[in-house]
Structure formats: C-alpha cells, structure tokens
C-alpha cells in the first residue's frame, strides 16, 4: 500500500487465514472496485511513520455483533502467526446541522454544547470503558458515530490484546476551525 512516506506491506498470510474461516462470512475487496476511504488515506502515512515495517490488514466492518467476533478471530489468528499487533479504528462523531440534515437541538451555542457534552460524550464514554457492544448500540441509537463498527472492532481487538482502560487524548469539533451551523465531532482515544 502506497503512502507519501513510503509503502506498507499487506499481511496477506493473515488475510488468507481470516478469509478461510467460513464462520466469519468475509469477502476480499478488489481495490479497483472499492471507493477511496479518507480514513485510511489519513491514517496510513501516520502508521508508516510510526511503524515503518508494519504489515497491515484493512477491514471494513458493519456495526453488528459479528464484527466483534471478527475482531477476536483477527487477534487470535495474528497471535497464532506470532504477530505483534495493534488495532486502529476510526469513526467521525456527530455530523450536526443543515448540511447533514440532522439538528435535533436547533442551532447555535446550545446545539454545539449538546453535541459536545451529551451526544458525542455518550459514545466517547463507551469507548473509554472499552465497551464494544455499547459503542455499537450507542452509535446506532444516537447518530453519534458514523462507523461504530470500526471503533467497536478496534475496542474489542484492544481488549483481546490486553487493554484495560481508554484515555481521551483530545476532543474537537470542525466548527472550532471553520465556524458554521454544520459541524462534525472528533475524538482521539488510545487504549
């Protein structure tokens, strides 16, 4: 996989093991058919910089319980191959305002505060508690995570790898940089 900082190898051996597990119901994506993903385009150069010899396996996962079984199988298969592993998952938080067709608390300062202090905070609290099931449920119920499956898979993988707690590094909203009636929430969490 190409990044502006150099290439990263794909862990094809790990991918073959997971694809062979019929219970996981996976399919390999054809990179030519798959739409570009701005999540990976942002994360891959960072990974290349921090772990230049890493082999990666990118998965697109839905927000359902089978995703958590996949996360466990992934860690187990990686351990079986003697891999040292890290899990990275990504989701934006609330997409709020007229650009997104969702503004249940109106506009202005009260809406910004509600998204930050209540709506996004509920998802963040689930992630900090390493509650993968709760993260999926909360994301689907409250529209406070675009990809709760990806975040939940990373949480479950992290727990399987030994994580015991989460730490919030930062929270911000796009409106802090580009003020307007529409904004998106973001958080950085490590575990």
For each residue, the residues with C-beta under 8 A, 3 or more apart:
1: 7 8 9 10 44 56 58
2: 7
3: 6 7 8 44 45 48
4: 45
5: 45 48 49 52
6: 3 48 52
7: 1 2 3 48
8: 1 3 44 47 48 54 55 56
9: 1 54 55 56
10: 1 15 55 56 57
11: 14 15 55 56 57 83
12: 15 16
13: 16 17 81
14: 11 17 18 55 57 74 77 78 81 83
15: 10 11 12 18 19 28 57
16: 12 13 19 20
17: 13 14 20 21 77 80 81
18: 14 15 21 24 26 57 70 73 74 77
19: 15 16 26 27 28
20: 16 17
21: 17 18 24 26 73
22: 25
23: 69
24: 18 21 66 69 70 73
25: 22 66
26: 18 19 21 70
27: 19
28: 15 19
29: 33 34 60
30: 33 34
31: 34
32:
33: 29 30
34: 29 30 31 37
35:
36: 41
37: 34 40 41 60
38: 41 42
39: 42 43 90 147 150
40: 37 43 44 58
41: 36 37 38 44
42: 38 39 45 46
43: 39 40 46 47 88 90
44: 1 3 8 40 41 47 48 56
45: 3 4 5 42 48 49
46: 42 43 49 50
47: 8 43 44 50 51 54 56 88
48: 3 5 6 7 8 44 45 51 52 54
49: 5 45 46 52
50: 46 47
51: 47 48 54 86
52: 5 6 48 49
53:
54: 8 9 47 48 51
55: 8 9 10 11 14 83
56: 1 8 9 10 11 44 47
57: 10 11 14 15 18 74
58: 1 40
59: 70 74 153
60: 29 37 150
61: 67 70 71 149 150 153
62: 66 67 149
63: 67 136 139 140 147 148 149 152
64: 67 136 149
65: 68 69 133 136
66: 24 25 62 69 70
67: 61 62 63 64 70 71 136 149 152 153 156
68: 65 71 72 132 133 152 153 156
69: 23 24 65 66 72 73
70: 18 24 26 59 61 66 67 73 74 153
71: 61 67 68 74 75 87 132 152 153 154 156 157 160
72: 68 69 75 76 156 157 160
73: 18 21 24 69 70 76 77
74: 14 18 57 59 70 71 77 78 157
75: 71 72 78 79 85 87 157 160 161
76: 72 73 79 80 160
77: 14 17 18 73 74 80 81
78: 14 74 75 81 83 85
79: 75 76 82 83 85
80: 17 76 77
81: 13 14 17 77 78
82: 79
83: 11 14 55 78 79
84:
85: 75 78 79 157 161
86: 51 161
87: 71 75 153 154 157 158 161
88: 43 47 154
89: 147 150 151 152 153 154 155 157
90: 39 43 147 150 151
91: 139 145 146 147 148 150 151
92: 95 145 146 147 184 185 186
93: 115 119 120 123 124 144 145 146 184 185 186 187
94: 102 115 119 120 143 144 184 185
95: 92 99 100 102 143 146 182 184
96: 100 102 103 111 115 182 183 184 185
97: 100 102 103 107 111 180 181 182 183
98: 101 103 181 182
99: 95 181 182
100: 95 96 97 182
101: 98
102: 94 95 96 97 143
103: 96 97 98 106 107 111 181
104:
105: 110 111 114 115
106: 103 110 111
107: 97 103 111 181
108: 111 112
109: 112 113
110: 105 106 113 114
111: 96 97 103 105 106 107 108 114 115
112: 108 109 115 116 173 175 183
113: 109 110 116 117
114: 105 110 111 117 118 119
115: 93 94 96 105 111 112 118 119 120 173 183 185
116: 112 113 120 121 171 173 185
117: 113 114 121
118: 114 115 121 122
119: 93 94 114 115 122 123 142 143 144 185
120: 93 94 115 116 123 124 144 171 185 187
121: 116 117 118 124 125
122: 118 119 125 126 138 142 144
123: 93 119 120 126 127 135 138 139 142 144 145 148 151
124: 93 120 121 127 128 168 171 187 189
125: 121 122 128 129
126: 122 123 129 131 134 135 138
127: 123 124 130 131 135 151 155 166 187 189
128: 124 125 165 166 167 168 189
129: 125 126 134 166
130: 127 155 158 159 163 164 165 166 191
131: 126 127 134 135 155
132: 68 71 135 136 152 153 155 156 159
133: 65 68 136 137 152
134: 126 129 131 137 138
135: 123 126 127 131 132 138 139 145 148 151 152 155
136: 63 64 65 67 132 133 139 140 148 149 152
137: 133 134 140 141
138: 122 123 126 134 135 141 142 144 145 148
139: 63 91 123 135 136 142 143 144 145 147 148 151 152
140: 63 136 137 148
141: 137 138
142: 119 122 123 138 139
143: 94 95 102 119 139
144: 93 94 119 120 122 123 138 139 185
145: 91 92 93 123 135 138 139 148 151
146: 91 92 93 95
147: 39 63 89 90 91 92 139 150 151
148: 63 91 123 135 136 138 139 140 145 151 152
149: 61 62 63 64 67 136 152 153
150: 39 60 61 89 90 91 147 153 154
151: 89 90 91 123 127 135 139 145 147 148 154 155
152: 63 67 68 71 89 132 133 135 136 139 148 149 155 156
153: 59 61 67 68 70 71 87 89 132 149 150 156 157
154: 71 87 88 89 150 151 157 158
155: 89 127 130 131 132 135 151 152 158 159 166 191
156: 67 68 71 72 132 152 153 159 160
157: 71 72 74 75 85 87 89 153 154 160 161
158: 87 130 154 155 161 162 163 191
159: 130 132 155 156 162 163
160: 71 72 75 76 156 157
161: 75 85 86 87 157 158
162: 158 159
163: 130 158 159 166 191
164: 130 191
165: 128 130 191
166: 127 128 129 130 155 163 189 190 191
167: 128 189 190 191
168: 124 128 171 187 188 189
169: 187 188 189 190
170: 187 188
171: 116 120 124 168 185 186 187 188
172: 176 177 185 186 187
173: 112 115 116 176 183 184 185 186
174: 177 178 183 184 185 186
175: 112 178 179 180 182 183
176: 172 173 179
177: 172 174
178: 174 175 183
179: 175 176
180: 97 175 183
181: 97 98 99 103 107
182: 95 96 97 98 99 100 175
183: 96 97 112 115 173 174 175 178 180
184: 92 93 94 95 96 173 174
185: 92 93 94 96 115 116 119 120 144 171 172 173 174
186: 92 93 171 172 173 174
187: 93 120 124 127 168 169 170 171 172
188: 168 169 170 171
189: 124 127 128 166 167 168 169
190: 166 167 169
191: 130 155 158 163 164 165 166 167
